[in-house]
Amino acid sequence: MEMQKFTQQVQEMIASAQQLAIEGKQQQIDTLHVFVVLLEHSDFAKRVYEVAGVDTKPLLKTIELEIEKLPSVTGSNVQYGQAMSSSLYELIADAEKERQKLEDDYVSTEHLLLAVMEQKKKPSDRSSRDFEKKN
């Protein structure tokens, strides 16, 4: 993973995801952490879900509940948020593939969101219709 290949915003999102893992006393940063950050801090991601008719509030709540289920540890010599889960490695690899397909120079928020939507074990694997706005 070459951080210089990521936009500043993506680097900040990964740092925010790491902070979520630290706050949750989790050793690994997971795709779920990144997905929460995308939904909370990316206007682009919010807009994509809004246009798709997905209410992000229940979606965020579901993801936050899943984060609470991730293993956490305590102890005096424990370092939180210092490793990436295999699903996060996969997400970053998928985002890199999206960048290459689109012939962009840097991995951006858009590439991350596309990668989240394409992952086999997505944090968003619940049916979107579960979160559709009621008209």
Secondary structure, DSSP 8 states (H G I E B T S, - for coil): --GGGB-HHHHHHHHHHHHHHHHTT-SEE-HHHHHHHHHHH-HHHHHHHHHTTB-HHHHHHHHHHHHHHS-----TT--TT-EE-HHHHHHHHHHHHHHHHTT-SSB-HHHHHHHHHH-TT-TT-S-GGGGB---
